[in-house]
């Protein structure tokens, strides 16, 4: 009976996914989706499990969502994996997260590469444990010529730190005469960010019930659409992703103008 229950539930979920997928306008798919992967710890707590089990479950969600985005032809997927503020968490949890990162890169590399995915990182990865930095650099170097989905893993990333870094580098170039003050525009600063050359996110998704930006893509989110859900990240499915995209497709994006 238990087997039949899970089998029927899986079948129902797949039918729901297909129904909403069929409703999507494939000519209006967002180019860039960003996700604040929130709720792993609370998901584990509700199940009386260690927080690390929530993070492991969250990795399984990453695997499925990356596949879904790639199949839809989404060009950029940015996942907020570890913020500059997350170092404040217990040392054991931070160490577990770093170990999970290395395992993910090693276990998923072949499949991601075979599916034409570029494995990129944004954030100051030099502050991560050496093995994490090495695996990230190696994964990027081996996939940088792929032409499919660009998977941005935001690690030791903070929006304010990114903007400060951009200003410092731009100030240095001003002093060296590489750029002129009168030539500085929005796109000038954008070129100094980790996301240089990428479009700003069309939609930012945050599961788990929280409704804040949490220092994520502060410059880039100026005209992003936001989509919130009470579903915690480990329970986030393709159906939820499709719902977010469907909602995005039915919004009136005016960018400060009038349509």
C-alpha positions in Angstrom: 0.0 0.0 0.0 2.8 2.4 0.9 4.5 1.7 -2.4 1.3 2.4 -4.3 0.8 5.6 -2.4 4.2 7.0 -3.4 3.9 5.7 -6.9 0.5 7.5 -7.3 1.8 10.6 -5.8 4.8 10.7 -8.1 2.5 10.1 -11.1 0.2 12.9 -10.0 3.2 15.3 -9.6 4.5 14.4 -13.0 1.0 15.1 -14.5 0.8 18.4 -12.8 4.3 19.3 -14.0 3.3 18.4 -17.6 0.1 20.4 -17.4 1.8 23.6 -16.4 4.7 23.0 -18.7 2.3 22.8 -21.6 0.9 26.3 -20.6 4.3 28.0 -20.8 5.1 30.3 -23.7 8.4 28.8 -24.9 9.1 32.1 -26.8 9.0 34.0 -23.5 11.3 32.0 -21.3 13.4 34.1 -18.9 17.1 34.4 -20.0 18.3 34.6 -16.4 16.8 33.0 -13.3 18.3 33.6 -9.8 17.3 31.6 -6.8 17.8 32.2 -3.1 17.9 28.5 -1.9 16.4 29.0 1.5 14.8 26.6 4.1 17.2 23.7 4.2 17.7 24.0 8.0 14.0 24.4 8.8 13.1 21.5 6.5 15.5 19.3 8.5 14.3 20.6 11.9 10.6 19.8 11.0 11.7 16.2 10.4 13.9 16.0 13.5 17.0 15.7 11.4 20.4 17.5 11.6 20.6 20.7 9.6 23.3 19.0 7.4 20.6 16.6 6.2 18.6 19.5 5.0 21.6 20.8 3.0 22.0 17.3 1.4 18.4 17.3 0.4 18.8 20.7 -1.0 21.6 19.4 -3.3 19.1 16.9 -4.8 16.8 19.8 -5.6 19.7 21.6 -7.3 20.3 18.6 -9.5 16.6 18.5 -10.8 16.2 22.3 -11.2 19.4 22.6 -13.2 18.2 19.9 -15.6 14.8 21.6 -15.9 16.4 25.0 -16.7 18.7 23.5 -19.2 15.9 21.7 -21.0 13.9 24.9 -21.2 16.8 26.7 -22.8 17.3 29.1 -19.9 20.8 30.7 -20.5 21.7 31.7 -16.9 20.8 30.1 -13.5 22.3 31.8 -10.5 22.0 29.9 -7.2 22.7 31.7 -3.9 24.7 28.9 -2.2 26.8 30.6 0.5 26.8 34.2 1.5 29.4 36.4 3.0 27.3 36.3 6.2 27.0 32.5 6.3 30.5 32.3 7.9 28.6 33.3 11.2 27.0 29.8 11.2 28.4 27.0 13.5 31.8 25.8 12.3 30.5 22.2 11.8 27.7 23.4 9.5 30.1 25.5 7.5 32.5 22.6 7.1 29.7 20.3 6.1 28.5 22.9 3.4 32.1 23.1 2.0 32.3 19.3 1.9 28.9 19.1 0.1 30.2 21.7 -2.5 33.2 19.6 -3.3 31.1 16.4 -3.5 28.6 18.1 -5.8 31.3 19.3 -8.2 32.9 15.9 -8.3 29.7 13.9 -8.6 27.9 16.1 -11.0 30.7 17.3 -13.2 30.4 14.6 -15.9 26.7 14.9 -16.3 26.8 18.7 -16.3 29.6 18.8 -18.8 27.9 16.2 -21.1 24.7 18.4 -21.0 26.8 21.4 -22.2 26.5 23.3 -18.9 29.1 25.9 -17.9 30.0 25.6 -14.2 30.8 29.2 -13.1 31.1 30.8 -9.7 30.5 34.4 -8.5 31.8 35.7 -5.2 35.2 35.9 -3.6 36.1 32.2 -3.8 39.7 32.9 -2.7 38.3 32.9 0.9 36.9 29.4 0.6 38.9 26.3 1.6 41.6 25.6 -0.9 40.1 22.4 -2.2 36.8 24.2 -2.9 38.5 27.0 -4.8 40.5 24.4 -6.8 37.5 22.3 -7.7 35.5 25.4 -8.8 38.4 26.7 -11.0 38.9 23.2 -12.5 35.2 22.8 -13.2 35.0 26.2 -14.9 38.2 25.7 -17.0 36.8 22.3 -18.3 33.3 23.7 -19.1 33.9 27.3 -20.1 33.6 26.6 -23.8 30.2 24.8 -23.4 27.3 26.7 -25.0 24.3 25.6 -22.8 23.1 26.8 -19.4 25.6 28.9 -17.4 25.3 27.7 -13.8 26.4 30.5 -11.5 27.2 29.2 -8.0 27.2 32.3 -5.7 29.8 31.4 -3.0 31.1 33.7 -0.4 29.0 36.2 -2.2 27.5 39.4 -0.9 25.9 42.1 -3.0 27.4 45.0 -1.0 30.9 43.5 -1.1 30.5 43.1 -4.9 29.6 46.7 -5.4 32.5 47.9 -3.1 34.9 45.7 -5.2 33.5 47.2 -8.4 33.9 50.7 -7.2 37.5 50.1 -6.0 38.5 48.5 -9.4 36.7 51.3 -11.3 38.5 54.0 -9.2 41.8 52.3 -9.9 41.1 52.4 -13.7 40.0 56.0 -13.4 43.3 56.9 -11.8 45.3 55.0 -14.4 43.3 56.7 -17.2 41.8 53.5 -18.5 38.3 55.0 -18.3 37.0 58.6 -18.1 34.6 60.0 -15.5 32.3 61.4 -18.2 32.0 57.9 -19.8 30.7 56.2 -16.6 27.2 54.8 -17.1 25.1 52.0 -15.6 26.8 49.4 -17.9 30.2 50.7 -16.9 29.7 49.6 -13.3 28.0 46.4 -14.5 31.2 45.5 -16.3 33.1 45.4 -13.0 30.7 43.0 -11.3 31.0 39.2 -11.0 28.2 39.0 -13.5 29.9 41.1 -16.2 28.6 40.2 -19.6 25.5 38.5 -18.3 21.9 39.9 -18.4 20.4 40.9 -15.2 18.1 38.3 -13.6 14.6 38.4 -15.1 13.1 36.8 -12.1 14.4 36.1 -8.6 12.8 33.1 -6.8 12.9 32.7 -3.0 11.2 29.7 -1.4 10.7 29.0 2.3 8.3 31.9 3.1 10.9 34.7 3.6 10.4 37.8 1.6 13.7 39.7 1.5 16.7 40.0 -0.8 19.4 39.1 1.7 22.2 41.0 0.1 21.8 39.1 -3.2 22.5 40.7 -6.6 21.7 44.2 -5.2 22.8 46.0 -8.4 21.5 43.5 -10.8 18.0 43.1 -9.3 16.9 46.7 -10.1 14.1 45.5 -12.5 13.9 41.8 -11.6 10.5 40.2 -10.9 10.3 38.5 -7.6 8.5 35.2 -6.9 8.0 33.9 -3.3 6.8 30.6 -2.1 6.3 29.0 1.3 7.8 25.7 0.0 11.2 25.0 1.5 14.1 24.5 -0.9 14.4 20.7 -0.5 10.7 20.3 -1.4 11.0 22.8 -4.4 10.1 20.9 -7.6 10.0 21.5 -11.4 6.3 22.2 -11.0 7.2 25.1 -8.7 9.8 26.4 -11.2 7.2 26.2 -14.0 4.7 28.0 -11.8 7.2 30.8 -11.2 7.9 31.1 -14.9 4.2 31.0 -15.8 3.6 33.8 -13.3 6.5 35.8 -14.8 5.1 35.4 -18.3 1.9 37.1 -17.2 3.4 40.1 -15.5 3.6 43.5 -17.2 7.3 44.5 -17.2 7.5 48.2 -17.9 11.0 49.0 -16.7 9.8 52.4 -15.4 7.9 53.2 -18.6 4.3 52.7 -19.8 2.9 49.9 -22.0 
